[in-house]
Amino acid sequence: MIDLTQALLDEGYRCVKRLDGGIYAGVFPQLYTCGLFVGLTRGGWERRYCYENTADAEKALREWNGAGDPPGPWIKEKPGDRLGPGVIGHENFKADK
């Protein structure tokens, strides 16, 4: 039987890592952003953090232990739709009033 790390790599995830607490995370490029997926299993994921590029997402995963939110300029967390430091303070960001 293939272990979960290898199975996720075979599915195209990059930088697969087992975080503190035993949950798995990995980076997967998407159409317009790159996702740092958390809570990966063979059947899906719990949440993802969208980064503007793969380099930022991979760096964040390498530096992160799983506590709180990952570091770096993530844009949005799904499915919670929270905006992250990659958007807040950006010159084009306009907060809803």
Residue, then its C-alpha position, 0 to 999 in steps of 0.5 A: m500500500i502506498d503511504l499518503t505522502q506518496a499518494l498525494l505526490d502522485e496526484g500532483y501535490r508539491c511540497v507535501k508535509r505532515l504538520d504538527g498534529g498529524i494532518y497533511a498539507g501540500v501545494f497545488p497550482q491552480l488556474y490563477t493562484c496556487g493553493l496551500f491545501v490543509g487537512l489532505t486525505r485520499g478523498g479531499w481537503e479541509r481548507r486551502y490558502c490561496y497564494e499569488n504564486t507557487a514560490d510563496a506557497e511552497k515557502a510558507l509550507r516549509e516554514w509552517n508547523g500547522a499552528g494558526d494560519p500559514p505565514g506569507p502573503w496568502i490572499k484568501e482562505k477557503p471555505g471560510d472566505r477570510l482575506g489574508p495579508g496578501v490582500i489586506g493593505h494591497e493598493n487595490f484593496k477596498a474594504d466593504k463598509 
